[in-house]
Amino acid sequence: MSRARLIELAVAVVTAVVLAAVLFLPATGGSIERISAAERLYAEGTELASKDESASTARFLESAEILREELVARDTAGIRFNRANALLRAGDLGRSIAEYRAARMRAPADASIESNLSEARRKVVNAPSPPDERPIDRGRALWGLLTERVRLCAASLLLLAGFLALPTRRTALAAACLSLGALSGATVALDLAARSTTSLAVLQEPSMLRKGNGDGFDAALAEALPIGTECRILESRPGWHEVELGDS
């Protein structure tokens, strides 16, 4: 075996080991102590719920604040989900729905997130249904069965295998690996783009929907939209947003 081939194999082995470590070692980051503190506060809030509502709410809000700070270091579906749970228990319906939606953007196939989001939505009284999902969102629900971390590692391994197969003249194998690797990486890129360009919004206070961009226009609905209403922002100007609601 030539020296060049040995180097290629060594690179492949080292890369595979590194990627396997990234794939199977637990994703840390952030402060384990602070995450534990947030969990402890949530548990205290749950225990106090039937005894002291004010103290219980305070614990849930403290937990949510710690998790908000942790998002700076590690913006994951798990932290978003736990923060949404704390906000929901604290009665902050608008922000809890926004966090559940953000968690679902990061883990679209997670049944627990979907279930809790549905529960939060049921608490919004007389709200129109959320805007319909776009085709790209439905596609994300399919490839979201695998986490971004798994797909990124798979993309790296497939691309590496494809490049290593090229010198051996295994054209079909190289083409398949390179194509699948590029496709897997593209799904991660699409996820990141969807999160950075999302136009979805959740109302944090009651808002009157009007037929034009000012208070002088007639109301489009008889009552103000309640906190927790989900909408899609179509256009924005200072102090005004054109929004799209669901069908009902």
Secondary structure by P-SEA (a helix, b strand, c coil): ccaaaaaaaaaaaaaaaaaaaaaccccccccaaaaaaaaaaaaaaaaaccccaaaaaaaaaaaaaaaaaaccccccaaaaaaaaaaaaaacaaaaaaaaaaaaaaaccccaaaaaaaaaaaaacccccccccccaaaaaaaaaccccaaaaaaaaaaaaaaaaaaccccaaaaaaaaaaaaaaaaaaaaaaaaaaacccbbbbccbbbbcccccccccccccccccccbbbbbccccccccccccccc
